[in-house]
Amino acid sequence: MPRLKLFCLAAMLVPLLLQAETSPDSSVRQFIARAVTSPAADQNSILDRIAASSGVSKTEHDLLTSWSNGEIYLYTDAGGQVVPIILEQSDTTDKTRAFRVDSGELLKDSSGTAVMIDPTDATSSDVNAILRKKIQRTLDLLSLSDPNPEVRRAMVFKLGSSQKAENLPLLETRLKLETDPGVKKTLYEAEALIQLADTAHPERQVAAANALAKLNCIGALDALRSLTESKSASAETKQAATKATQSIQSYLAVVNFFGTIFH
């Protein structure tokens, strides 16, 4: 009978333990803590894993932002282990409590007493321009899978407006997963905006200008106008950009007209 009780207890605990080990919050925090203290090559792979996750909590998002801003500090405990931490109050000259990045728990010494950190003497984690850019890209990728469609739409437009070809595969991948009609429309617009800047392939620029016109993409007007004034663009590209600009401006005039009537 006692063995049966122990077996039943174990059966109940195993799922709980597995859940604790695979908790998204726990794993992402641990990934961030590991990345902070890792060499550059390992930081890249860890950030890729974080970006590929199904999403992060606001706390984890804030941790990545704090890291980018140089607000994660390094504490070396009595055993020589380097622990990434966040200061409870970083804008003070008085000693303050700190929290572990990997768990969110209060930083304590071996006796269980809260460790007080002097902000003026704390060692900040090393963040250079290259790493900061990688962290920001991770945040951008995470925004593409945010549960709020407005957050996704804003990030899609940001990536498209950059007109960087490196963002095109990200948008194409997201388009296969996206279900919100408004976000999908913005994804098509963002792809076209990037293709509009593909000067090596004028035919893609023409197709992109036509697509933006059909989508009535008001946000593309500046890029289209720039293309019409470009000295290096082909005549066909300029013509398509001019036609798209006129089409979108006509659409915008109608929108403004009815907006004024029903105001």
MOPESUL-V718696 format. One record per helix or strand. SS is the DSSP state (~ for helix, > for strand). FROM is the first residue (numbers start at 1). TO is the last residue. If there is no record, write none. Layout:
ss=[SS:SS]
from=[FROM:FROM]
to=[TO:TO]
This chain:
ss=[~:~:~:~:>:>:>:>:>:>:>:>:>:~:~:~:~:~:~:~]
from=[2:24:40:58:73:82:95:98:106:108:114:117:123:129:149:165:181:202:218:235]
to=[22:36:51:68:76:87:96:100:106:108:114:118:124:143:161:177:196:214:228:261]
